[in-house]
Amino acid sequence: MAISYQSTRGDAPELDFGDVLLTGLASDGGLYCPSDVPSMPDLPADVADYAAVAAAVMAPYVEGSIDPDAFASIVADAYTGFRHPEVCPLVDLGDGHHLLDLTQGPTLAFKDFALQMVGRLMDHELERRDERLVVVMATSGDTGSAAIEALANRSRVGVVVLHPNERVSEVQRRQMTTVIAPNVVNLAVRGTFDDCQDLVKAAFATPGITGGPSRLGAVNSINWARVMSQIVYYVSAARRLTAAAGRPDSPVSFTVPTGNFGNILAGWYAKRMGLAVDQLVVASNRNDVLTRYMEQGELASATVVPSLSPSMDIQISSNFERLLWEAGDRDGAAVADLIATFRRDGRAPVHPDWTERIRREFDAARVDDSETVAEIARVYERTGVLIDPHTAVGTYVARMLRRDPDVPMVTLATAAPAKFADAVERGAGVRPELPPFLAELMDRPEHYEFVDADLDAVGDHLRAVGTVITTC
């Protein structure tokens, strides 16, 4: 039976996967979630065949919307641009602690895993419907370049990318702004990532903002297809690790450097599907809204403070709404009231029963910049492995909160060290180099515009991109 999708705020129509893929944000402002979480399907015997595992894990979520053979072909094609034969190799740090290297994709960050899939899925669905889509997205650094890599020069999709001015690394910015494609616009917003995210949500609340027949879409992790695609690497890593140890299906723990909560939420869905997960650990930097919630039972925003791990410089974690909906027995009206209070007052107490359920599922801790630098140095001195500052936040917290030394701990390595070379050099004393295919990145001309956090300015660019793809 095909899965339908429901909004976390309970006042939008249920949709099938194809509509959820192209819709992004629900009409009531909520996020779409599967009405049922499927049990883990039968998986290929070859634990090293990432594409085959991916097709099997995701198939229940797209059933009824995409032909199984067509879906398998899309999945296989999505990972052809990854540089390692295992797609996401595991790196042994010693003492049962492992890195899951999610940096082998075309833009050197974990966002490639979802966006290479989403771009191809969108192409398939738009072709089937003979439609056009204007994507508007906010990025704290890595999502933008991954989305552009996946969608540039596609005839049915236009992309407007919002990044917070001077709050992403230079490599992250250049990976976005040096791509020249008629269907791509980069905007540097004078504000924070949360301001960018608010503009995206405001765009979805404005009918006709594309100014033509093109519908508005999203590839931020507000789009369920992003979360679905990320479930796979938890399953793949756990199966490879436990099979290699001769203990198939034994428990594994995961620590995730977390800002917008989408990445670790995928791990929680993997657990709901039946993956044996002992711990899910939230690793925050100094912008620690999730850790503070776990400690206090209250959502409370604060001023975003720039850090050495800028992709986590967030105070409003959009995907946390999905977990609140699940913890609150899928009470959409209660979630809508909670989010409205939080956005109005900057704080909102969460029902104690919801918080208790969440605390049973997640642990959390924060790391400041000095601890991040020290962790980069510690890992390099002990293992010879260079890690970026986001991953360092993860490995530090993994060591802090690991409960059972007999259960393998996997920390997700979310970005290549070269994307944050200054911070890595500060810690390790070694400056990581970009791979050869990006060697000339710093010399390429950039193309982007500055805008205030103003919907009218963003709307002008959405309409311009919509015109480009309509005339293709």
C-alpha positions in Angstrom: 0.0 0.0 0.0 1.4 3.4 -1.0 2.5 5.8 1.7 0.7 9.2 1.8 2.3 12.3 3.3 0.8 14.6 6.0 1.7 18.1 7.1 3.1 18.6 10.6 0.5 21.4 11.1 -2.5 19.3 10.2 -4.3 21.7 7.9 -3.0 20.8 4.4 -4.1 18.1 2.1 -2.4 14.7 2.2 -0.2 14.2 -0.9 1.6 11.3 -2.6 5.4 11.3 -3.0 5.4 13.0 -6.4 3.4 16.0 -5.2 5.5 16.2 -2.0 8.7 16.2 -4.0 7.6 19.2 -6.1 5.6 21.0 -3.4 8.3 21.2 -0.7 6.6 23.2 2.1 2.9 22.4 2.9 0.3 25.0 2.2 -0.3 25.5 5.9 3.4 26.2 6.5 4.1 22.8 7.8 6.5 20.1 6.7 5.4 16.8 5.0 6.0 13.5 6.8 5.1 10.0 5.8 1.8 8.8 7.2 3.4 5.5 8.0 7.0 4.7 8.6 7.7 1.4 6.8 9.6 -1.5 8.3 13.0 -2.1 6.8 12.6 -4.0 3.6 14.7 -6.9 2.5 18.1 -5.6 1.6 20.7 -6.8 -0.8 23.2 -9.4 0.5 26.1 -7.3 -0.8 26.4 -4.7 1.9 29.0 -2.8 -0.2 26.6 -2.1 -3.1 25.5 1.4 -1.9 23.1 2.0 -4.9 21.3 -1.3 -4.4 20.9 -0.7 -0.7 19.7 2.8 -1.4 17.0 1.7 -3.9 15.7 -0.9 -1.5 15.6 1.4 1.6 13.8 4.2 -0.3 11.5 2.2 -2.4 8.6 2.0 0.1 8.5 5.8 0.3 8.0 6.3 -3.5 5.7 3.3 -4.1 2.8 4.2 -6.3 4.5 7.4 -7.6 7.6 6.1 -9.5 7.9 2.9 -11.5 10.3 0.5 -9.6 12.6 0.0 -12.6 12.7 3.8 -13.3 13.5 4.4 -9.6 16.3 1.9 -9.5 17.8 3.6 -12.6 17.6 7.1 -11.0 19.2 5.8 -7.8 22.1 4.1 -9.6 22.8 7.2 -11.7 22.7 9.5 -8.6 25.9 8.1 -7.2 28.0 7.9 -10.3 29.7 11.2 -9.5 31.1 10.1 -6.1 34.8 9.6 -6.0 35.1 6.5 -3.7 33.9 3.0 -4.8 32.1 2.6 -1.4 30.5 6.0 -1.9 30.8 6.8 1.8 33.8 5.0 3.3 34.2 4.3 7.0 37.4 5.5 8.6 38.7 3.9 11.8 39.7 6.4 14.5 40.5 3.7 17.1 38.7 2.6 20.2 35.6 1.6 18.3 35.1 5.1 17.0 34.6 5.6 13.2 34.1 8.4 10.8 31.5 8.0 8.1 33.0 10.0 5.3 30.2 11.8 3.5 32.6 14.2 1.6 33.2 12.1 -1.6 30.5 13.8 -3.7 31.0 16.5 -6.3 30.8 19.4 -3.8 32.7 17.7 -0.9 29.8 17.7 1.6 27.0 15.4 2.8 24.4 17.4 1.0 25.4 15.7 -2.2 23.9 12.4 -1.1 20.4 13.9 -1.0 20.6 16.5 -3.8 22.1 14.3 -6.5 19.0 12.2 -5.8 16.5 15.0 -5.6 17.7 16.7 -8.8 17.1 13.5 -10.8 13.8 12.8 -9.1 12.6 16.3 -9.9 13.7 15.9 -13.6 11.8 12.6 -13.8 8.6 14.0 -12.3 8.6 17.3 -14.2 9.1 15.5 -17.5 6.3 13.1 -16.7 4.0 16.1 -15.9 5.4 18.4 -18.6 5.8 21.1 -15.9 8.4 23.7 -14.8 9.7 24.4 -11.3 11.4 27.4 -9.7 13.4 26.3 -6.6 14.0 28.8 -3.9 16.4 27.8 -1.2 18.3 29.0 1.8 21.8 27.7 2.6 24.2 28.0 5.5 27.0 26.9 3.1 26.9 23.4 1.7 23.3 23.0 0.5 23.6 25.8 -2.0 26.6 24.4 -3.9 25.2 20.8 -3.8 21.9 22.1 -5.2 23.5 24.1 -7.9 25.7 21.1 -8.9 22.6 18.9 -9.1 20.3 21.4 -10.9 22.5 23.8 -13.1 21.6 23.9 -16.8 18.4 21.8 -16.3 15.7 23.0 -18.6 12.7 22.5 -16.4 14.1 23.8 -13.1 15.3 27.3 -12.1 17.2 27.9 -8.9 17.4 31.0 -6.6 19.9 30.4 -3.8 20.0 32.6 -0.7 23.1 32.6 1.5 23.9 34.8 4.5 26.4 37.4 3.4 29.9 36.9 5.0 28.6 33.9 7.1 29.8 31.1 4.8 33.4 30.1 4.1 35.1 31.5 1.0 35.3 28.0 -0.6 31.6 27.4 0.1 30.7 30.8 -1.4 32.8 30.3 -4.5 31.4 26.8 -5.1 28.1 28.5 -5.5 29.0 31.8 -7.2 31.5 30.6 -9.8 28.9 28.3 -11.5 27.6 30.1 -14.6 24.2 28.7 -15.7 21.2 30.5 -17.1 18.8 28.9 -14.6 20.8 29.7 -11.5 20.8 32.9 -9.4 22.9 33.5 -6.3 21.9 36.1 -3.7 24.0 37.2 -0.7 21.4 38.2 1.9 22.4 40.9 4.4 21.4 38.8 7.4 21.6 35.4 9.0 20.8 31.9 7.7 17.5 32.2 9.7 16.7 35.3 7.8 17.3 33.4 4.5 15.1 30.5 5.8 12.3 32.9 6.7 12.4 34.4 3.2 12.0 30.9 1.7 8.9 30.3 3.9 7.5 33.7 3.1 7.9 33.0 -0.6 5.8 29.8 -0.2 3.1 31.8 1.5 2.9 34.3 -1.4 0.6 33.0 -4.2 1.9 33.7 -7.7 5.3 34.8 -6.6 6.9 33.1 -9.7 4.9 35.3 -11.9 4.0 32.6 -14.4 3.0 28.9 -14.9 6.1 27.6 -13.0 5.3 26.2 -9.6 7.5 27.0 -6.5 9.6 24.2 -5.1 12.2 23.6 -2.4 15.3 21.5 -2.1 16.1 22.5 1.5 15.6 19.7 4.0 12.0 21.0 4.4 11.6 18.7 1.3 10.9 15.2 2.5 12.9 13.7 -0.3 16.0 15.1 1.2 15.5 13.4 4.5 14.5 10.1 2.8 17.7 10.1 0.8 19.8 10.5 3.9 18.3 7.5 5.7 20.3 5.3 3.4 23.8 6.1 4.7 22.9 5.2 8.2 21.7 1.8 7.1 24.7 1.3 4.8 27.2 2.3 7.5 25.7 0.1 10.2 25.5 -3.0 7.9 29.0 -2.6 6.7 30.4 -2.0 10.2 28.6 -4.9 11.9 29.2 -7.3 9.0 32.9 -6.6 9.1 33.0 -7.3 12.8 31.2 -10.6 12.3 28.1 -9.3 14.3 25.4 -8.6 11.7 22.5 -6.4 12.9 24.2 -5.6 16.2 23.6 -2.0 17.5 25.6 1.0 16.3 25.5 4.6 17.7 25.7 7.8 15.6 26.9 11.3 16.4 25.8 14.1 14.0 27.0 17.7 13.9 23.6 19.3 13.7 22.2 22.7 12.8 18.9 22.3 10.9 18.2 18.8 12.3 17.6 17.2 9.0 20.7 15.0 9.0 20.2 13.4 12.4 16.4 13.2 11.8 17.2 10.8 8.9 19.0 8.6 11.4 16.0 8.6 13.7 13.8 7.5 10.7 16.3 4.7 10.0 15.9 3.6 13.6 12.1 3.7 13.3 12.4 1.5 10.2 14.1 -1.1 12.4 17.8 -0.3 12.2 19.6 -1.3 15.4 20.7 2.1 16.8 21.8 2.4 20.4 22.4 6.2 20.6 21.7 9.2 18.4 23.8 12.1 19.6 23.2 15.8 18.6 26.4 17.8 18.5 25.9 21.5 18.6 28.4 24.4 18.3 27.9 27.6 20.3 24.6 28.2 18.5 23.1 25.5 20.6 19.3 25.8 20.4 18.9 22.0 20.2 21.1 21.3 23.2 19.4 24.0 25.2 16.1 22.5 24.4 17.3 19.0 25.5 18.4 20.6 28.8 15.5 22.9 29.5 12.5 21.5 27.6 11.8 24.8 26.0 12.5 26.1 22.5 14.3 29.4 22.9 16.0 31.3 20.2 19.0 33.5 20.7 21.2 35.8 18.6 23.1 33.8 15.9 26.9 34.0 16.7 29.4 33.4 13.9 31.6 30.3 14.6 34.3 28.2 13.0 31.5 25.8 12.0 29.3 28.2 10.1 26.9 25.6 8.5 25.6 25.1 12.1 25.1 28.8 12.9 21.3 28.4 13.2 18.8 29.2 15.9 15.7 28.0 14.2 16.0 24.3 13.3 13.2 23.7 10.7 13.3 19.9 10.7 12.9 19.8 14.5 9.2 20.4 13.8 8.9 17.0 12.2 10.2 15.4 15.4 7.8 17.5 17.6 5.0 16.3 15.4 6.0 12.7 16.0 6.6 13.1 19.7 3.2 14.9 20.1 1.3 12.0 18.6 1.0 13.8 15.3 -1.2 16.6 16.7 -0.9 19.1 13.9 -2.9 21.8 15.7 -0.8 21.6 18.8 2.4 21.8 16.7 1.1 24.8 14.8 0.3 26.6 18.1 3.7 25.7 19.5 5.6 27.0 16.4 3.4 30.2 16.3 4.3 30.9 19.9 8.0 30.3 19.3 8.1 32.6 16.3 6.1 35.3 18.1 7.8 35.2 21.5 11.2 33.7 20.7 10.5 31.0 23.1 7.9 28.3 23.7 7.7 25.6 26.4 7.2 22.1 24.9 4.8 19.6 26.5 6.7 17.6 29.1 5.5 14.3 27.6 6.9 15.3 24.2 10.2 16.3 25.7 10.5 13.1 27.7 10.0 11.1 24.5 12.6 13.1 22.7 15.1 12.8 25.5 14.7 9.0 25.4 15.8 9.1 21.7 18.6 11.7 21.7 21.5 12.9 23.7 23.1 16.3 23.1 26.0 18.5 24.0 27.7 21.7 22.8 31.3 22.6 21.7 32.8 26.0 21.5 35.4 27.2 19.0 38.4 26.6 21.2 37.3 23.1 21.9 36.7 22.6 18.1 40.3 23.7 17.3 41.7 21.4 20.0 39.7 18.5 18.6 41.0 19.0 15.1 44.5 18.9 16.6 43.8 15.9 18.7 42.4 13.8 15.9 45.2 14.7 13.5 47.9 14.0 16.1 46.5 10.6 17.1 45.3 9.3 13.7 46.8 11.5 10.9 43.2 12.2 9.7 42.3 15.8 9.0 38.7 16.8 9.9 36.8 19.9 9.2 35.4 22.0 12.2 31.8 20.6 11.9 33.1 17.1 12.0 35.3 18.1 15.0 32.2 19.2 16.9 30.9 15.7 16.2 33.9 13.7 17.3 34.3 15.8 20.5 30.7 15.2 21.5 30.9 11.5 20.6 33.7 11.0 23.1 31.8 13.0 25.7 28.5 11.2 25.5 29.3 7.7 24.3 27.5 5.4 26.8 28.7 1.9 25.9 32.4 1.3 24.8 31.3 -2.0 23.3 28.9 -0.4 20.8 30.6 1.1 17.8 30.3 4.9 17.6 30.0 6.5 14.1 30.5 10.2 13.7 29.3 11.7 10.5 32.0 13.6 8.6 29.9 16.2 6.9 32.4 18.3 4.9 35.9 18.1 3.5 38.6 19.8 5.5 39.6 22.0 2.5 36.2 23.8 2.6 37.4 25.3 6.0 41.1 25.4 5.5 41.8 28.2 7.9 40.2 26.5 10.9 41.8 23.2 10.0 45.3 24.7 9.7 44.7 26.5 13.0 44.2 23.2 14.7 46.3 20.7 12.9 49.1 23.0 11.6 48.5 21.6 8.1 46.6 23.3 5.4 44.3 21.0 3.5 44.3 21.3 -0.3 41.3 21.3 -2.6 41.1 18.2 -4.9 42.5 18.7 -8.4 39.0 19.2 -10.0 38.6 22.3 -7.8 42.2 23.5 -7.9 41.3 26.7 -9.9 38.2 27.5 -7.8 39.8 30.6 -6.1 40.7 32.1 -9.5 37.3 31.7 -11.2 35.1 34.8 -11.5 32.1 35.1 -9.2 28.6 36.1 -10.1 26.1 37.0 -7.3 24.1 40.0 -6.0 23.6 41.5 -2.6 20.0 41.9 -1.3 18.4 42.9 2.0 16.3 40.3 3.8 13.3 41.5 1.8 10.8 39.3 0.0 10.1 41.8 -2.8 13.8 41.7 -3.9 13.8 37.9 -3.8 10.5 37.8 -5.7 12.0 39.8 -8.6 14.7 37.1 -9.1 12.2 34.2 -8.8 10.1 35.8 -11.6 13.2 36.3 -13.8 14.3 32.7 -13.4 10.8 31.5 -14.1 10.9 33.4 -17.4 14.2 31.7 -18.3 12.9 28.2 -17.8 9.5 28.9 -19.4 11.2 30.0 -22.6 13.6 27.0 -22.8 
